[in-house]
């Protein structure tokens, strides 16, 4: 059903940059083409906060056929679980999951944080992470790559795709957050980069630069890194944003599975 829908479109309706596009009402991780994994995210009209609503959206795509969905209780941490060992109907507290089974469907929720797909095309492994500044600071990328490496994956062979997230134009943080990332080139930018500022002691944080640096440090090739450039805060009517909609607002569901 999903492939039939996408095949009707020759060009992306909305280019989100970095190998992501909004096509026929579905955000597609086109960067994963040819990797043996698929990645999709829900559109603005869908609120994937609740499992039932997320499952209904997944079912509408036909992506749940022969697959079970693993939902996580996200905590902005660094825990990454093996989806294949989780009992049916459970939601472990974690911000990432990995699998080697095509019967597993992984899902994370975001609204300014990024969904990050990690794929090993050679050994047919997939990890899907929820990553914001807290998860990045806690080392979730390192933990996920280590989990895949423990199963025989070579980090240099992995392909990474990070979905839409808040851009440096809107990611205002205080010095207490900025201090965690000053050693990463390009992570901290002056306040004049920000489109809006609520405090006089804040700077701009570049989550894209942080993700790219940490993926590189984990052993991935720079040619295998794909990061969406669309800013969630700026993309009203297209992408959900915590900083725009506030606490309790709608969430984007990002899913991944092996073919």
N, C-alpha and C positions, 0 to 999 in steps of 0.2 A: 504494500500500500504506500509506504513512504517513498520507495524508489520510483514508483509510478508517478507520484506527485512531483518529485524533484526533476524527473526527466522531462516534464512538460516545460521546464524553464531552461533556456539556453544561457542566459546571463543572470548573475545575482541581482535581486531586486535592490538590496542594500549591502554595500561592501563595508564590512566591519573591520577590515584590515587584518594582517597577520594570518591569513588563511581561514577567515571566518566570514560567512555571508548569511544574510537573512533571505531565505528563498521560500516563497509560497507559505509564509507564516511559520517557518521553522528556521532556527539558527543552526547552521551546518558548519562543522569543523572540517572544511575542505582540505585543510592541511594534513589530515589523516588519510587522504586518498592513497591507496596502494599499500597501506601499512597492515591491513588485516583487521583493523579496528574501525569502529564508527563512533562519531561523537555528534551529539545534537543538544540544543538548549531550547527551552520553551520561550515563546514570544511574549510580548508585553500584555496581551489579553489573557494570559494564563497566570494564575497565582499557584505556584507549586509548593506552597508552605506546608499544606496538609497532605498526608500520604494518599488519601483517597483522591484528591484533586490531581496530584502528580501521577498517580496510577491511571486515572482517566485520560490524561493527556498522552501518556505513553501508549495506552491502548488505542487511542485514536490514530496514532502513527502506525500501529501494527508492530511496534518494536518489542512487545511483550510476548510474542508468539514463541513458545518453547523456552522462555527465559523467566527467571524469578528476579524481582527487584530487591536490592539490598539498600535500605534507607539507613542513614547514620544520624545519631544524636550529636550534632556538631558542637564543638566546644572551643573553637579557635586554638586548637592545640596541635600536637605533632604526631598523634597516634594514627597508625595505618594498619588496618586489619586485613586478613586473608578472607575474602568474601566467601570462598568455597567451603570454609570451615564453620560459617555462621549458621546456626539453626534457622529453619524457616520461621518467618514472622518476628524475628528479633531485630532490634535496631541498636547496635553497639555504639558506645560513646567513642567517637573517632572522627577525624576530619579527612580521612582517606581510606580507600580500600583498593586491593589489587586482586586479580584473578588470572587463572590460566584456562578457565572453562567458558565456552561460548554460551552456556546456559545461564551465566550470571549477568545481570544488568545492574550496573553501578549508577548511583545517583548522588549528586551533592546539590545543595541550595546556595545561591549567592544573591547579593544585592549590593554591589560595590567591590566585594572580594572577587577573586578570580577562581574559575574552575580550571584545573590543570590536568590534562590527559598525558600520560606517559605510556608509550607503546614500544614493545620489543617485537619488531616484525619477524625476526629470525626464530625466536623461541615462542612466539604467540603468547605474549603476556601483556596485560593492561592494568594500569593504575589510574585512579581518578581522585583528585584532591580538591579540597576547599582551602584556599590560601588567601589570607589577608596579612596585615603587618604582624599580627600576633603569631600566626602560624609560621610565617617566614622567620620571625625571630626565634621561635621554638625549634626550628629545623625540620619542618615537615618534608621538604623536598629531599633533604639528605636521608631521612628515614625511609621515604618511599623508594628511592633509588637503591638503598641498601637492602630493602625487602626484595626487590626484583633481582638484585645481584646475588642474593642468597639462594635464589632459584636458578642461577646459572646465567642470568642476563649480563651482558657486557654494557656498562653505562655508555660507552662510546657508540653503541649500536642503537640506543634509544632515540625515539622521536618524541618531542614535547610540543604540546599545543595548549596555550593559555587563552581562555576565552575573555570576553569583554569584562572590564573592571573599571574602577574609578581612575581617571587619568591624573597626571601631575597638575593639570589645570584646576582641579577641584579637590585634591587630597590634601587638605589643610591639617597639619599636626603640630603639637607643641614640642618643645625642646626635649621633653621626657621620652617621647617616641623617636624623634629625630636622632637622638644620641645613640640609639641602637644600630643605626645604619650609616653613620658618617664614613665608615671605612669602605663602603661600596661606592664605586665611581658612578656619579650621576644620580644617586639615590636621593640626595637632598638638594633642593633648588630654592633660590631666594623667593621671598613672598610676592614679588611682583609678577611671578609666573601665575599666581592664583587669580581666578576670575572673581572670586569673592573671599573676603577675609573677615572672621568674626572676633579675632583677638590680635593684639599688637605684638605678640611674641611668637607668632607661628611661622612656619615655613612650608614649602611644598614637598611632598613625598612622592617619589616615582616608583610605584609598585612594579611596573614593567622592568625597570633597571634592576630592582632587587631580585625578581624572579629569574631574569636572564643571568645575573651574576651567580646566583646560587645553583642554577642548573649547570652552568659552566664549571663551577667548583666541584660539583658532584660527578663530573666526568663526561658530560654530554658534549657533543660537537656543536660548535656555534652554527653550523649549517643545518642542524636538526632542530633548531629552536624557532617556534612560530608563536607570536604573541599578538593578540588582537589589539588594535589601536583605538577603537571606539571607546569613549568615556561614558560610563553608565550614568553619571550625574548629569552630563550634558544631553543625553539622548532620551529626553522625555517623549513618551509615545512609542518608544522603540525598546528600551531596556529599563529594568527595575533598578532603583537606587535607594539605599537606606538613607543616605544624606539628603536626598530630595523628598522622600516619602515619610521618613521617620520610623521610629520603633513600631513593630507590628505590621509594617507595610508588606506588600506582596514580594515574593521571592521568585527568582528564576531557577528552574530545575535544569541541571545539566546531566546528561546520561552518556554512558559509554558501554560498549559491549564488543566482544570479539565476533568476527563473522564465521 
